[in-house]
Amino acid sequence: MAEGGAADLDTQRGEVSALLKTQLRKGDTWYLVDSRWFKQWKKYVGFDSWDKYQMGDQNVYPGPVDNSGLLGDGDGLAIKEHLIDELDYILVPTKGWNKLVSWYSLTENQEPIARKVVEQGMFVKHCKVEVYLTELKLCEDGNMDNVITRRFSKADTIDVIEKEMRKLFTIPDERETRLWNRYMSNTFEPLNKPDSTIQDAGLYQGQVLVIEQKSEDGTWPRGSTAPKSSGASNISALPKISPSSLTNHNSSFNSRNNSYDYSDQSRQSERSGLCGLSNLGNTCFMNSAVQCLSNIPPLTEYFLKDKFTDELNKDNPLGMKGEIAKAYADLIKQLWSGKFSYVTPRPFKTQVGRFAPQFSGYQQQDSHELLAFLLDGLHEDLNRIRQKPYIQLKDANGRPDKVVAEEAWENHVKRNDSIIVDIFHGLFKSTLVCPVCSKVSVTFDPFCYLTLPLPMKKERTLEVYLVRLDPLAKPTQYKLTVPKVGYISDLCTSLSNLSEVSAEKMIVTDIYNHRFHRIFATNENLSSIMERDDIYVFELAVNRVEDTDHVVIPVHLREKYKQSGYNHTSTPLFGQPFLLAVPRTLSEDKLYNMLLLRLCRFVRSPVEEDEEACQETSKLHAVNGNGTNGLLEEGSPSEMETDEQDEESSQDQELPSENDNSQSEDSVDNELENGVVGPQNSTKGPQTAGHSRKRLFTFQFNNMGKTDFSLIKEDTRQIRFDEGHLRLSDRSYLSLDWEPEMKKKYFDETVVEDFDKHESMEYKPQKKAFFKLKDCIELFTTKEKLGAEDPWYCPSCKQHQQATKKLDLWSLPPVLAVHLKRFSYSRYMRDKLDSLVDFPLRDLDMSEFLINPNAGPCRYDLIAVSNHYGGMGGGHYTAYARNKDDEKWYNFDDSSVSPANEDQIVSKAGYVLFYQRQDTVKGTGYFALDREEEDEVEGEGEGEEEDDEEKDGEERTERKKPSFTKGASSSATTSAGAQSDEEDLNENRRRMNDNEQADEQQQEEEEEEEEEEEEEEAPIRDVTMKAN
């Protein structure tokens, strides 16, 4: 029968394999299993057809289910953050979990990690195991400082939470209670639908819930609520934002899904655009992105003036039937109405979830990914091109950059022409050079935002243990600095510098559950080492590459045991495995002595518990001629006299099944003698009749899970390793088998975990204080070599090559979106770079990065920032933005809006930056809407308005050339370009004079409007624009 219980290995494999295919159903319970334990179990039962070498091998017996690698420190019920399915854990259904535990048991003091299946998605429903529970902070109304944290499933109802809170705060059953959702210090929303789930209620990670008890006189401490209805709920003490300060007013809000939620009482003191967005449950990423876009003046004016209605493209197959544009327009109008302190963007999120299912649930997402989707969706919904023509792309083929760039932009706007293109699209030059034939490929490609790498040192720290050659030395723990994208050889070099051990004599391993989980080759990637791996580096006596007269063998320690039926669940492995370099030809005696020497730190004298033990020890001393209790001098075999076992005793000591051809200890002894030296091999001491010599342990060679009988030659008892053993593998190893009594008496397990700490463990890596934004742009435009996994197809060589690639900026848009690449992902690594990037608030000069000599104005001022606080997979998003009306900075944190100082804007949280070019701001007349506003202010006649419409057409034509915008060449020929430059210079001078006059007129008009608004107590909102 199988070691793991009543079911044999084939049955285990078949049953679990079938159960893993169970479909997810809402409400079912699944369990997390550490992937390392599960991989070990798969090896043991031969789960994969290509990996049956060690099937049934006791050396890979997985032992009790062990989830310690998934559990966080401190809280035994909490799992580590950022675990990844299939990589860190395996999900198994309830039946599968019960079977595994019945076969192998669960590690002592561990609780099962059970998770519910929840349903996600607004329209397309899909089931998902909720690995990470929602952490809620619970408190009483009368004592909100006493906060208790509890975790709930998104499928749990409000009623379940209320019952848990009543229990936590020992509230009598007869007392009536109600729950409140606390947003800010003075903002509360009632949770009055007990059947509503956490997901339906929009509760998010860290949400504070307050339970209120009804007073004995029948009143509620927080006051009475409005009658419960399907469409209304109350908010108590809703804060309202005034231009000068934040004051509090009471209001209620509407929670219907078909309209935006906001307070019914309009307050005329609200400033346009200073309106928060409620968090619907991990939707801070969306709120941050929307607030940034909301504060881009030309885009917001476009929607506020309803210009989008004429350009809606409902038939675009790449668009969303105009739904995204309409939902966004509705939301912008609410934010800029000047009536509300915050709105609930549920309709907008619903539409986003319809067309981008990745945003449909309530998981934390990336604000940049939403921005990318939103800009693309708005572009396609508002694309002025109704029928996109087919365009054959051409390579430069030696033509001048100017010609190729103009051609590329013209081709782009033949298919893509929208307000998004007008505002956000620029052009960069891409140059690829083949390393073989030197073929140069030049293309010009449009971009909507720049993704800039951070100029960080590509390094990480790793903690490893060095096991020195000296058998008495404890392992030493080191903290190493190694390249993130490096090799195992880099780890060895770094360790060599600290330890003075030659890197050529090191072997790097991953030890798990008393065995070698992996033995790394020097050319393997460091990315395959994860943070939680136990890395041991062994010093060898030889250089494996140069020395072919020795082989390196992995050695495991294994305990024999008496089988008690088939239901044995303990693991046979113990202690720490080690590596040993031995000659390719040696005797059994010499190998035994080398192994014993390596183990001398763990081997101890026996404890003399009784007279019999003392007599046995004396006998050992007498026979061996010394007092070492079986440990002889260096160079001679270690032997001990024991009573010869009778046949019955030998049968009891039968080894566990190694494979299908398992043998008893006696039968193995007869063929291999298992390292036991008989009388003819004795090297020391007289022979005693009726006794045979026996060692501390016997050994057995294993290759691919099978006992290897070919190494020991019967006639000479010599061990010979062939060429195949020169290749080190964790599947070929030597097992040292200890009798339980011998292990208990001679092996000291208390010293196994002992280690020393090197001074490098105190080292805390110093990060550079900050980088400048221009450092990131320089890195973006630096030449790089394409990776082996991302080659370029060379049209000359007719094959893929690792070409060199260089990006250069050719033209920049009116609004430049800059995405700082703080997050990095790979199969083994997830990381966030939290270095400070110092970005200017004004006068960002991009001219040094533009290769187009006629690029025109390129000075930018910052207008918005999307911030991300915290680590990978979670954290919190906020936004800083400059209001277009009062030009002051504000902090947008979900439903809260507060003034911000300029020195707050630049921080380590800066993630997505928005800059507006100075020549495109309100009052310059750059955008058509700007000029229309000027016409309204100046009150010009209809004839002049018609002229403006003609200019609008010309403006649109000009925008179809990238650097062919204001101040740049607008002609496709060189001669026309020179003429245009001169005209633009004169035009700019004229505008400067006009602007001075317009500013004076504008100032007088604004003063008159402000006086009128104060008298009428109307919302303060600057709707005028500077005249040209």
N, C-alpha and C positions, 0 to 999 in steps of 0.2 A: 504494500500500500504506500501511498505517497506520504512524505514527511509532514506535509501541511495539514493532515487530518484524514477523515474517512474517504474523501474523494481522491482518486489517483490524479496524476498530472494531466492526462488527456481529458479527464472529466472537468478539472479546474479550468483548463484552457478553453474547452468548448463552452462551458456555462458562462464564464465571464465574457468571452468574445461575443456571445449572443446577447447578453445583457447590455453590453456597451452600445449596441445598436438601438436601444430603447428610444422611442420618440419622446421628446420633451412635451409634457402636458402641464398646463397651468395648475399650480397647487401641489404638484408632486415634490418629493424631497430627494435631492441628490447629495452626494458626499464628496469632499475633496480628499484626494490621496496624493501624497508627495510623489512627484514623478520619479525621484531617485529610487524610492522603495519599489515603485511599480515597475520600473525598468529591471530591477533585480529580480522581481517576481517573474517577469516575462522571460528572462534568461533561464530561470529555474524550471519553468514549465514548458520551455520551448515554444513560446507564444508565436514567434515569427518563424516562418518556414526556413528562412535563410540564417537563422540563429539558433540552431538546435544543438550546437557543439557541447554546451554545458548543461543540457537538460538532465535534471535529477542529480546534478553534482552538488554535494553538500557544501562545497566551497562557495557556491553562489546562493545557498539557502537564504531567503530574505529575512527570516525572523519575524517578530511581531510587526504589524503595520505601524510605521513610524512617521508621524507628520511633524516632527520637531523642526524640520527645515522651513515649514510654512508658518510657524507660530511666531508672533512678535515677542519682544522682551517685556517682562513685567506682567501684562495682562494675558493670562493663559488662554483666554477665550478669543483674543483678537489675533487675526492673521496679519502677516507683513503686508506693507503697501506695495502696489505696482506688480503683483504677481501675474504671470501670463499663463493662460490656458495652454495645455499640452507641453509647455516648456518647464513651468514650475510645478504644476499640479495636473492631475487627471480627474475628471468628473465621472463618478460611477453612480448608478441608480441604487435605490434602497436595497433591492434584492442582492445586487452585486456586492454592496458593502457588507451586508449581513453574512454572505458566504465567505468573503475574505477574512472577516473577523472570526468566524467559526473555525476556519482552517488555521489561522495564524495568530489570533488574538490581537489586542491593541496594546501598544507600549504603555507601561505602567504610568499612571498619573496624567494620561492624555485623555481628552474628551473628543468624541467624533466631531468633525467639522461639517455640520449639516446645513444645507442651503435650499431654499424654496425656488421653484420655477415660477417666474412671473411673466406676464404678457406685456409686451411693449409695442409702441407704434400707434399713431393716431388713426390711420386708415388701413395700412397693411399691417395686420397683427402678426407678431412673431414671438415665440417663447424663448426665454433665456434664463439660465441659472443665475440667480442673483448672488454672485460670489461675495461682493462687498455690501454689507448691510448699511442702512442709513442710521447715522448716529444722531440722536436727538438729545437736547438738553432740557431736563424737566425740573420745574420748580413750582412752589406754591405762590399764590397771589400775595399773601401777607409776608412772605420771606423769600424774595427773589434772589438773594445772595446765596442761598443754599441750593446749588444746582447739582442734580444727579444725572449722569450720562448713561443712557441705555441705547442698545442697538435694536432696530426693528427691520423687518422685511418690508419692501414696498407694497407687498400684498396684504400686510396687516392693516386693519381698519382703525379708524379713530376710536371706536369703541374698545378695541384691544389696548390701545395706548391709555385710554382713560381708566380702564380697570387696573392696569399696571401702576398708574400714578396713584390711584386710590390706595393700592396696596403699599406702595413705597412710602406714602405720607400718612399711612394709618388713618384714613378717613372712614368714619362709621358708615355702615351700609345705609342708614336712614337719612344721612345728609345728602342733599341734592348738590350736584356739581356741574360745572361747565368748563370747557377748555377754550383757551385763547392762544392764538398764534402771535408771538411777539416779534415784530420786525426790528424796531429800534427801541430806544429807551422809553419812548412814550407812544408807540404805535402798536395797536393790538387788533387782531382780526378774529372773530369768533369761529370756532370749528363746530358747527351745529349739525353736521350730517354724520351720525355715528357709523353708518354703513359705508361711507366713503373711504377708499384706501389711501395710504400715504401717497401713492403715485397720483391718484385722482385729485387729492387735496393740494398737490404741488409742494409738499414738504421736502426740504432739502437738507443736505448734510450740515449739522451744526445748528439747525433751527431750534429756537427756544420756545417751548410750550409751557403755558401757565395754567394751573388748575385752580379754580375759584370755588369756594364753598358758600352756599347760601346761608345768610345770617339767621339766627334764631327768630328774629322778628319777621322773617319772610322776605327780606330785601336782599339785593345783591350788592356787595361792596363796590363793584365797578359800575353800578347803575343798571337800569332796565334796558333791554334791547328792543329793537323793532320786531314786530311780528315775523315769525319765520315764514319765508316763502321761497319758491323755487328760484326766484331771480334776484333776491336781495340778501345782503348781509351787512353787518355793521363794522365800522372801524372806529375805535375810540381814540380820541386825542391824536388825530391825524395832523402831522406837522405841515405847515404851509411856508413857502419860501417867499420872502419879500425882497425887494432890491437891496435894502440896506442890511437886513439881518434876518435870522431864521426865527419866526414866531409860530406859535401853536394855535390851531383852531380845530374845532370839532366838525366832522363831516362823515358822510357815509359813502360807500361806493357800490357800484353795480357789478355783479359777477356773472352776467350773462356771457355766453361764449360768442355770440354773434355781434358784439359791440365792444368797444374799448371800455375798460373799467376805470372810473374816475369819480371824484367826489361830485355830488349833485350841486353843492353850493359853489358857484363861481366866485372866485375872489379876484377882484380887479387889481390886486397888488402883485400878482404873479408876473414874472418877466418871461417874455417869449424865449423858448428854448431851454429854460431852466426848469425842466420837468424830468423827474426820475422815471425809472421803469421797474415795476415790481419783479421780484425774482420768483419765477414759477416753479422752481426746483432745479438747481444747478444750471440756471439760464443766465448766470452773470456774464458768461462769454458772449452771449447774444446781445445783452444789454450794453456791454462795452463796445462792441462793434457798431451797433446802431447809433450810439451817442457820438462816436467818431464821425460817421457818415453824416449824421444830422448837423454837425457843425462844420461841414464843408459848404461855404456860402453859395457858390454857383449851382451846386446840385440841389440844395434845399430850396433856393429861390425857384428853380425849375419846377419843383413839385408844388410849392405853395401857390404859384401863379397858374397852376393847372395846365402848363405847357405840355405835360406828358400825355394828356388826353388825345391830342392831335397826332401823336406819334406812336400810340399803342399798336403793337404788331401781334395780333391775336392768331395769325396764321403761320407764324414762324415755327417750323418743326423743331428747331433747336431751342425755342423759348418755352414759356410756361403759360401761354394763352393770355398773357397780360396780367395774370393773377398776382404774381409777385410784385409787379410795378404798382398795381392798385392797392395791395395790402400795405406796401411800404409808404405810398402816398398818404393813405389814411392815418398811418402811425405818425408820420412827420407833421401832418396838420394838427394832430392832437398835441404833440410836443411843443409846437410853436403857436398854439392858440392863445397862450397867456392866461389860461383859465385854471389849470390844474397843477398841483404840486407833483403828482406822479400819475401814470396810467399803467394799466396791466396789459401787456402786449400779447394776450392769448390768441387773438385772430391772426396776428402776423406770424406767430410761432406755428400755428396750425397750417398756414399756407406753406411755410418753409418746410415743415415736416412732410407735407404732401409730395413735394417735388424733390426733396433731399431726405430720404428715410434715415440717413445717419444722424439727422438732427431731430428726429421725431420723438425720441424718448426724453428721459430726464437725466441722462448721464452728462457728466462734464465734458465739454468739447473744446476745440481750439478756436479762439476768436479770429485768428488769421484765416483758418479754413472756411469759417462762415463768411468772412469778408470776401474771400475769393469766389465763393459760390454766389453771394449776393450781387457782387459787381458783374459777374458773368450773366446771372439771371436778369438783372435790370437791363444790361446791354441787349440781350436777345429779345426781351419783351418790348424794348423801345428802339429796335433796329429800324432805321429809315429805309433800308434796302429790303424790298418785298420779295424780289427774285434774285437770289445770289448767282452770279455768273461763274462758270468754270474758268479757272485761271491756271495756266501752265507756269509753274515756278521755274526760274532760270538762275543758274549760277553766275557769279560775277565774270568769270573767264577773262580776267585782266582789264575789265572796263573800270573807269574812274568810280571811286566810292560815291561821289555825288549823284552820278547817273543811276547807279544801282540802288542807292537809298531812295531816290525819288520814285523809281519804278516799284520798289517794294512797298512804299507807303501808298502809292496810288492803287496798287493791287489790293492792299489791305482794306482801304476805305471803299473799294468797289463792292466788297462783301460785308463790311462792318462799318456802319456809320450811325452813331447814336450819341446821346449826351455823355455817356460813359467814355466813349472814344474821345470826344471833345475835351473831356476834363482829365482823364487818367492815362491815356495811352501815349507811350513814347516809342523810340526805336533804338535798338542796339545792334552793333555789328558783331558777328560771330566768325572767327577765323580758325579753321582747322588745317593742320599741316601733317601730312602722312610721314611717319618716321622712316619709311622704306624708300618711296619714290619721290618724296618731297612735294607731292601734289598739294597745292594750296586751294582750299575751298572757302569762299567768302559769301556769307549770306547776311541779309538785314532782316531782323525779326522784330515784330511789335511786342511790347510788354505792358502790363497793366500795373505792376508793382515790382519793386526790386527786392529780391531775397538776398540779404547780405550775410555772409559767414562772419563769425566773430574770430578775431585773430588770437585765439587761445592756443597755448601750448597743448599739443595733442598728447597729454599725459594723464595717467591715473595712478593711484597708489594701490598696492597689493600687499596683503600680509601673508607671509610664508614661513614655514618651519624648515630650518636647515638641520639635517641629520648628518653629523660628521662621521669620519672614518673611525675615530676613537670610540670604541664600544662603551666606554665608561662615561662619555660626554652626553649630557642631556641635549635634546633638540633645542635649538635657539630660534626664537621668533624674531623676524625682521619685518620692517615696513619698507617696501621698495617703491621707487618711482620708475614707472615703465611707460613706453608709448602706448596710447590707446589703440593705434593701428600698428602693431608690432608683432614680433614673433617670440616664441619661447626662448630663443637664443638671447633676446634682449633682456629677458628676466634673469637668465643665468649671468649675463655680463653685469647687470646691476647688483646682483647678490655677490658676485665675485669681488666687486669694488669694496663692499662693506665687510666681507668675511675673509678675504684673502685666500679663498679656496678657488682653484682654477676652474673657470667656466667649462672647460673641456671635460672635466671630471664630474660634472653634475648631471643628474637625471631628475626631471620634474614630474611629479605624480599628483594625482587627486585620490585621496584616501576617504573611503566612505564605508561605514559599518564593518570595520576591521579588515577590509580588503582593498586592493587597488581598483578603484573605479575607472581610472584612466592612467595610462603612462604616455606622456607627451613626447612627440618628436620635436627636435629643435626648430624645425621649419614650420611648425603649426602656428596658427594665429593666436595671439593673446586674447582675442575677443571670445574665444571658447572657454575662458576661465571666468566664472561668475563670482560675484562678491561673496556668496555664502559657501563657496568651495573650500575644503581643507587641503591646502597645497603643501606638500612635503617635498623638499629637494634633498636628494641623497648624494653625498660625496662618495665617489668610487676610488679604488686604488689604482685604476687603470683608465686610460683614454680609450673609450669604446671604438672610436673611429680608426685610430692608429693601431691599436692592439687587437689582433685577431686570434691571439693565443688564449684569450680569456673570454668567457661568456658571463653575462649578467643575468641572474635568475631572480624573479620575484618570489618571496617566501611568505606564506601565510601560516598563522598558528591556529591549530584546530584541536578541539577537545573531543576525545572519544567518549562514548556514554553507553550505558546499558539501556537497550530499548524496552520501554514498558508498553507493549502493544504498538499501535500505529499512531497514537494521538500525541506524539511528542512535539512540542512547539518551541523549544529553545534553539538558539543558533549555535552551531558548533564552533564558530570562529571567536577568537578573543585576542586581546592585545593589539599592538600595532604591527602591520606587515613591514617588511624591509627588503632591500635589494642587496644582493651579495655577488661580487665578482669572483669567479672561481676559474681555475685552469680548465681547458677543454678536456683534459684527461687527468683523473685523480682517483684515489682509492676512496672507498666508503668511509674508512676511518678518518682520512684527512678532511673529507666533506663534513663529517659529523663534528670534528673539532673546530672547523671554521664556523659552523653554525653555532656551536656552543660558545665560542669566543664572542660572537656577535651578540649573544643573548646574556652575557655575563652580568650586565647591569640589572637584569630582571630575576636572575636565579639566586636563591637564598638557601641557607642551611635549613634542614627540617626542624619543626617544632617538636621537641621531645615531650610528648604529653603523658606517657606512661612508661612503666618499666620495660614493657615489650618493645616500645620504640627505642629505648636506650640500649637494650640488648641488640636490636637490629642494627643500630648505629655502630655499636662496638664491633659487631661482626663485619660490617662494611669496612671499618678502619683496619681490622686485622687482615682481611683478605687483600685490600688494596695497598696495604703497607704505608698508609699515610692518614692524616686526619682531615681530609677535604670533603668528607661526606659525599663522595662520588665525583667530585670535581678534581681531576688530575692536573698535573703540571702541564704547561703549554707544550704542545707537540705530541702528546700522548692521548689516546682515546679516553673519554670519560665513561667509566663502567660502574655498575653497581650489582652486587650480589643480591638476588631475590630468590625466594622459593619458587621452584618450577611450578607453573600452573598445571593443574590436572585438566583433563579433557572437558569436564563440566564447567570449570572456571573459564576455560578458553572460549567455550561456546557463549558464555554470558558476555564476554568482551567483544562479541561480534560487531564489526564496524557498520555504520549506517550505509545504506545502499548508495554506491557511487555511480552506478550505471546499470544497464540491463544485465550485465554479467557480474553482479556483485559477488564478492568472495568473503569468506570469514577471515578473521585475523590469522588463524592458523594457516589457511591455504595461501594467503598472501605472504605470510612468513616463509612458507616452504619455497616459494618461487623467488621472492626478493630478499628475504630475511629482513626486509623493511629497516635496514640499518642496524639490525641486532647482530652483534659480533658473537659468533659461537666459540667454543673452546679452541678450535684450530686457529682462530684469529686473535687469540688473547696475546696481549703484549706485556702484561704486567701481573704479578701476583700468582700464587699457587692455585691449582684447581681444587675445588671442593666437590666431593662426590655428591651427586644428586642435585647439583645447582647449575644453572646457566647464567651467563652474564646478560644484564638488560640495561639499556640506556634510559636517560630521562625522557626521551621521545623517540619515535620512529619517524621515518620520512617516506614520502611517496611523490613521484613525479606525475604531473598532470599536463596533458596537452589537448587543447580544444575540448576540455571536459572529460576526457578519457584517461585512465591510468596508462602511463607510458612505461612499457616493460623493456623497451629496446635500449635504454641507456646503460643498464648494468649488464656487463658481460658475465655469464654464468661461470666460466672457467677461472677467470682471474679476479672476479669481484671488483673490476675496475669500472669507473663511470666515464663514458666518452660522449661528448657533445658534438653533433655534426654541424654542417654549415647552416642548417635551418635554425639552430638555436642562437645564432649570432644576432638574429632580429628579435629585439625585445618586445614582448607582448604581454598584456595582462591576462591572456588566455592560456599561456604556458607558465606554469608556476610549480613551486615545490611546497607541499603541505607537510608541516611538522605536527604529528599527531601525539597528543598527550593523554595519558590515562587520567581520569578525574582525580584519583588519589595523588598521583605524581604532581599534577598541576597544583593542587591545593597545598602540597607540602613544599614544593621547590620553586614555584613561579610566583613572584611578588607583583600582583596586579596594581598595588598602590602606587608604584613608581611609573606606571605606563603613561599617565597624564602629566607627569612632571616636565617642565620646560623652563628655560631661561629666556628673559627678554633682553633683546639688544637695545642699545640707546636710541636706535632709529625709530623704535616704537613711540618715543616721545615726540617725534617730529610731526609738526603740522604744516602741510604744504602751504607756502606763501603764494597767494594769488596777486597778480598785478593789480594795483589800485584801480585803474580804469583804463579804458581805451577811448579814443575819439572816433566819432562816426566816420571821419575821413579814413581812418585806419581800415575800417570794414569795407569802405568803397574801394580802397586800393587793393585789398585782398580779392574783392570781387572781380577786379579787372586784371588780376595777375594770371600769367600763363600757367596752365596746369596740364598734367598728363592724364588722359582718360584711364580709368581702371580697367583691369582685365575683364571684369563682368559687364563693362559698359563700353565696348569698342565702337569704332566708327567704320562704316563701310566705304573703302576708298574706291572711287569709280575707275581709277587707273590700274590699281593692283587687282581689282575685282575680288577683294577679300577684306575681312574686318581687321582693322589695325588699331593699336593703342596710340592714337594721334595726340598731338598737343592741341589744346583749345585755349583761345583767348577771347574774352568778351570786352567790348568797348562801347561806351555810350555815344550815340550819334545825336539824338534829340530827346529833349525832356518835356513832359506834359505840364500843363498849368498846375495840376496838383500831383505831387510826387508821393506815392505810398511806399514806405520803406519797411520791410519785414526783417527784423533781426532774428537770425536763425539760432534761437536759444535751445531748441529741443533737438536731440539726436537720437535716432532709433537704429537698432540692429537686432539680430536674433538673440544676441546674448547681452546687449547693453541698452539701458535706457538712462538718459542723462539730461539734466538741464544746466545750462551755463548761466550762472547768476552774476556774472561780472558786470560792473558798471560801464555802460557805454555813454560817454559824454557827448550829447548832441546839442547843437546850438538852437536857441529859441528864435533867433532872427539872423538874417544875413548869411544863410548857408550859401556859399559860393561854389557852384558846381562846374565852373568854367574849366578848371584844371583837369577835369575828368572827361570832358567832351572833346572828341577828335574831329568834330565838324567845325571848320573855321567860320562858318556862317550860322552858327547855332542861335545867335540872338541872346536876349536877356536870360540869365540863369541864376538869379539870386532868389532865395526862398526864405519864407518865415514859417515857423511851426504853428499849426492850428489845432492839432489833436494828437493824443497818444493813447493807445490801448495798453494797459498795464496787466501783468500777470504776477501774482504773489504766490509763493509756495513752490512745491516740487512737482514731479511728474505725475500725470494721471489725476490731478486734483487741483488744489489751490483755489485762488479767487481772482476774478478779473474786475478791474475798474477802468475808468477813462478820465483823462484830463482833456479839456477842450476850451478853446477861446471863443467866447460868444461873439457872433458877428455884429451884434448891435452895440454893445458897450465895450467890446474888445478887452474884456477881463477874463481871467482864467477861472475855471470852476472844476471841482472834483465830482464826478458822477459815479456813485457807488450804489448800484441798483436803484431803489426808490429814493435814496438820499442824494441831494445836490447841495454842495456847500462851496463857498468861495475858496480859491486856492492861490497861494503866493507863487511867484515865478520860480523861487528857489526850491519849490517842492517838485517841479515838473520832471527834472532830470533825476532818475533813480535807477536802481538795479532792476526794477520791475518793468521798465520800458520795453515794449515788445513790438508794437506796430506804430510807426510814426507817419504823420501826414503833414506835408509841407505844401504851401501855396506860393507860386511864383509871384514876385512883387509886382510885375507888370500886368497881372491878371486880376488884382483885387478890385473890390467895388470902387467905382469912380474912374477907372481907367478906360472903360468902354470896350474892354477886350471881348466880353461875351455879349451876345445879342440881347439877352434880358437886361443887362446893365444899360445898354443904350436905349432900350425901350423905356426903362425907368427914368432915364435922363430926359427923354422926350415928354413924359408925363409931368415931371417937375418943372421943366421949362415952359410947358404949355405951348409947344410948337404946333403949327397948323397941319392939316391932313396931307398937304403936298409934301411937307418935309417927312411925315411919317411914311409916305410911299417911298420916298428916297431911302429911308432907313431900311424898308423891307428889301429894296434892291441890294443895299449894303449887306443885309443879312445873308442873302444868297451868295454874295461875293465872299463874305466871312466864312460861310460853310465850305465853299470851294477852297479857300485858302487853308482851312483846317485839314483838308485832305492831303496836305503835304506836311511832313513832320517838323521840319525845322524851317519850314516854309511858313511857320506861324509868325506872329508879330516880331518885327526886327530881323527876320531871316529872309533868305531868298525864296521868292514865290514862283520863280520861273524854272522851267526844266532845262534851260540852256544857260551857259556861263555868261554870255553877254547880257541877257535879260537879268541875271542875278546881280550883276554890278549896278545896273540901273535901279533895281529894286532897293538895293542897300542905300543908295543916295536918297530915294524917295522916302524910305523908312526913317532916315535920319531927320529929314525935314518934318515928317509927320510927328515924330517924337518931340521935336522942338516946339511945334505948334501946340501939341497937347499939354506940354508943360506950362505954357503961357495961359492956355484956356483953363487949366486946372487951378491956377492961382486965383483967377477971377471966380471960378465956380465955387471954390472953397469959401470965399467971403459970402457969396449969395447963399450957399448951403448953410453956413453957420447962422445967418439971420433967420432962415426958414425954420431951422431946428429949434431955435430959441422960442419962436412964436408957437410952434407945435407943442413944446413942452408946457408952456403956460396954459394953452387950451386944455391939454390932457389933465393937468393938475386940477383945473376948475371942474372938469367933468368926471374926475376920479376914474378915468378910463385906464385899461391896462397899458403900462409903459412899454412901448415897442417902437423902435426906430425902423420905419419902413421905407425911409427915403434913401436914395443912393447919391453919391457925389456926381455932379454933372460934369460932362466933358467940356 
